[in-house]
Amino acid sequence: MPTPPANGGPVVPTPSPLPPTAAPTVTGGANGKNAPMVGPKRNPNTTQNTLLISELRDSMVVMSDGSFRAVVACKSINFDLMSEREREAVEYSYQNFLNSLYFPVQIFIRSQRVDIGPYLDRLEKIRRSQDNMLLGVLMDDYINFITAIAEETNIMDKQFYIVVPYFTAADVNSAVNSSKNLLNGLFGQTQQQHIKIDEAIYNKAKDEVRNRVNTVTGGLFQMGVKASQLNTKQLGELYYNVYNPDTAVREPLTNFDDVTSATIIEKGVGQAKQPFMNQGDM
């Protein structure tokens, strides 16, 4: 029934109770209005929390704990085909390289299955345009040989990287804390941390990372190993390929610089006419 108010105002009907299936609404806010309904809590055990990566910028990986990483790609050398004197020179250079480091590094070796489908398609195209009968027969035998190998075994490719870290605090203490955070994240105890990095610390980190990368590439050059630092785009491709090995073969990342068919929407100047907002126009 309607309940008359105490101040003698108009009679307001009492709302009926919500059905059991309706969503609850929190009332009694500070301003007397209905407060927004609080949704379910988000799951803290997400992929973003376990990766511990905050951003990719300026050819560096900014971690969620405020530390930085740079990745150097290296080309392999054939150690088995070297002479005894060349092997000793490489081993001696590698010892000097390790002794010259004043910071920890991580050596990352990635094995990836090679998709030879495009290579076979290219061979088939060349075979169709071949007029020499003898060369055509030889190409057919070679294509059948490569196809048989691909069906029986997995053709793998190895890629070599050196991860160069930089911590704004002490290197050893930060490395230990990062390991503890990673172990806690594996067991679902990770809490999101938001660390602010000012411009001075960021510029210092860029210079220090550059110096460490130059030290690594210089030491590798003494062994005859060619190396280069990955840029921001290459870092994104590396993380995408590592965490999506099957999808990356079928759906590689798009080069966004070549995308020209995207629709560009520009903001207009002034205020748009809204006649429906005026009561006199209705």
C-alpha positions, 0 to 999 in steps of 0.5 A: 500500500502507499505510505504517506510521508512524514512531511506531508508531501505527495504519496509515493507508492512503495516499490515491490521487492525484487524477484530472486533472479534480479541483480542486487542494487546497493542503495544508501549512498552518500548522496542518497542515490543508488550506488553502482552494482559491484561486479564479480572480482577478476581472476588474479591468475591471468597471463598478464600477471605471469608474464611480468611484462609491462611494456615494449619501448625503445628496443627494451622490455620494461618489466612490471617490477621496474627493471629493463631487458634488452635482447641480442640476436646471435648467429651461430658458427660451425665449431665442428668444421674449425681446426684445432687452433681456431677452436682454441681461439674461440674458447679463449675469446669466450672465456675473455667475454665471460670475464669482461661482463660486470652484469648477469646475462641469460642465454636463450636457445629457441628451437622452432619447426620450419614450415617448408611449404613456401619453399616447395611452392617456389620449387614447383613454380620454377619446375613449371617454367623449366624447359630443359627435360634433364633439369626438370627430372632432377628437380622432380627427384629433389622435390620428392626427396624434400617432401619425403623428409618433411613427412617423416621428420620435423625440420627444426631451426635453432635461434640464439639470443642473449638477454641483457638485464638492467635493474634500477636497484641492486642487481643481485637483490632485484634478481632474487626478488624477481625469481620469488615473484615468478615462483609466487605467480606460478602458484597463484599468489601474484599481486599486481604491482604498479611501479612508476619510473620517472624520466631521469631513471628511464634515460639512465636505464636507456644509456646503461642498457646501450652500454651493456649491449655494446659490451655483449656485441663487442665480446661476441664479435671477438669470437666471430659471432655476428650479433644485433639488438632486437628493436621494438617490433622484433621484440613483439614478434619474438614474444608472439612466436614464443608464446604462440608457436603453433599460431605463429606459423599459420598467422604471423604478425602483420607489418602495420607499416604496410596497412593502408586500407584502414579507415581514418576518422578525424575529429570535426571542428566545432559542435555538432547540431543536436536538434533532438536535445532541444525540447522546442524541436520535438 
